[in-house]
Amino acid sequence: MTNEQLLAEIREANLTYLMLAQSLIRQDRAEALFRLGLTEEAASLIEMLSPAQVMKVAQGNMLLCRFRVDDDLIWGLLTNHKTSRAGSEASSRLHASILMAGQLAESA
């Protein structure tokens, strides 16, 4: 993948993310804050962006969204690398969601 292709992919991801974020925020703000890991201030800014502003922001060369998972425990729960029981996938994902929600609450 060339550098230009990589930048094009970043721009496309940014546009998709901003459009998804606006849609979620407008449908259910509380759920959007939880699912996207946004603060109230960030959600308000994203919600107020005009289509032209969305396009302008998306054209940057930095990825706007980021992984919230920076913990080995959460990665283990999401990938089920540390569980041996087949029925534990749903409970592992639930546990990971609870831990991520706790991290979001601590940072607010």
C-alpha positions in Angstrom: 0.0 0.0 0.0 1.4 3.3 -1.0 1.5 6.4 1.2 -1.2 8.0 -0.9 -3.4 5.0 -0.6 -3.0 4.9 3.1 -4.0 8.6 3.4 -7.0 7.9 1.2 -8.0 5.1 3.6 -7.6 7.4 6.6 -9.8 10.0 5.0 -12.5 7.5 4.2 -12.4 6.1 7.7 -12.7 9.7 9.1 -15.7 10.5 6.9 -17.4 7.2 7.8 -16.7 7.7 11.5 -18.0 11.3 11.6 -21.2 10.3 9.7 -21.8 7.4 12.0 -21.1 9.5 15.1 -23.5 12.2 14.0 -26.2 9.6 13.3 -25.8 7.9 16.6 -25.7 11.2 18.6 -28.9 12.4 16.9 -30.7 9.1 17.5 -29.6 8.4 21.1 -27.1 10.7 22.7 -26.5 8.6 25.8 -25.9 5.5 23.8 -23.6 7.3 21.4 -21.5 8.7 24.3 -21.1 5.1 25.6 -20.5 3.3 22.3 -18.1 5.9 20.9 -16.4 6.9 24.1 -17.1 10.6 23.6 -17.4 13.4 26.1 -20.5 15.6 26.1 -18.4 18.4 24.6 -17.1 16.3 21.7 -20.6 15.0 21.0 -22.0 18.5 20.8 -19.2 19.6 18.5 -19.7 16.6 16.2 -23.5 17.0 16.2 -23.3 20.6 15.1 -20.9 20.0 12.1 -22.4 20.9 8.8 -21.9 18.5 5.9 -19.1 20.8 4.5 -17.4 20.9 7.9 -17.6 17.1 8.1 -15.9 16.8 4.8 -13.2 19.3 5.7 -12.5 17.6 9.1 -12.4 14.2 7.4 -9.8 15.3 4.9 -7.0 15.5 7.5 -4.2 13.0 7.5 -4.7 11.9 11.1 -7.2 9.2 12.1 -10.0 10.8 14.2 -11.2 7.6 16.0 -8.9 5.6 18.2 -8.9 2.3 20.0 -10.2 2.6 23.5 -8.8 -0.9 24.3 -5.4 -0.5 25.7 -5.6 -3.1 28.4 -4.4 -6.8 28.0 -7.3 -8.0 30.1 -9.9 -6.4 27.8 -8.1 -7.6 24.7 -8.1 -11.1 26.2 -11.9 -10.9 26.9 -12.7 -9.6 23.4 -10.6 -12.2 21.6 -11.3 -15.1 24.0 -7.7 -16.0 24.1 -7.8 -16.8 27.8 -11.0 -18.7 28.0 -11.5 -22.4 27.2 -15.3 -22.7 27.5 -17.3 -22.3 24.3 -20.3 -20.7 26.1 -18.2 -17.9 27.7 -17.9 -15.7 24.6 -21.0 -13.6 25.4 -20.1 -13.2 29.1 -16.5 -12.3 28.1 -17.8 -9.6 25.7 -20.2 -8.3 28.4 -17.3 -8.2 30.9 -15.2 -6.3 28.4 -18.0 -3.8 27.8 -18.4 -3.2 31.5 -14.6 -2.6 31.9 -14.5 -0.2 29.0 -17.6 1.7 30.4 -15.8 2.0 33.7 -12.7 3.4 32.0 -14.9 6.0 30.2 -16.5 7.0 33.5 -13.1 7.4 35.2 -11.8 9.7 32.4 -14.9 11.9 32.6 
